[in-house]
């Protein structure tokens, strides 16, 4: 996977590269040190994954990520930050950022989160899971509601794709959107949350 590494502190970038050296799955193709470089290099290089700090000089990282998602919908975006304010987390969710974890996360968990993001999952660190919108603000599309119900009925992504006559990649995209909207880290937690809040029907 081709990775763009973004942080305004060189020592942080060097530390992350040391972590990435332990994984043959990722290659750092370039680095950026502010919000403006993030956009310029992402549009030019079209990396598979961007791992970025949140608060840096230049353009707003979250606004930049939202724009990149619109122009490069296949790109994956992971925020690695020291900040966990609710407003930052909410804006990240709204901007379709794929993951949001803290800089004090252990190296193995950083790599695991990157892997999960590349597989199409939405990964927000556990201590941030409580910092999401009120459930009354959550609105699912008709297709998301349909897929969510099938998830509750314990169908796999492949089974959902076959039943709805859509690709498995499309199912993964909808599942990621559902996880982002509910603020849950995985399908199981999303199901428990949805049943508790009455978003879906209890399977017979």
ABEGO torsion letter per residue (X at the ends): XBBBBBBABAAAAAAAAAAAAABAABBBABBBABAAAAAAAAAAAGBABBBBBABBBEBBAAAAAAAAAAABAABBBBBBBABABAAAAAAAAAAGBABBBBAABBAAAAAAAAAAAAAGBBBBBAAAAABBBBAAABBBBAAAAAAAAAAAAGBBAAAAAAAAGBBAAAAAAAAAAAAAAAGBABAAAAAAAAAAAGABBBBX
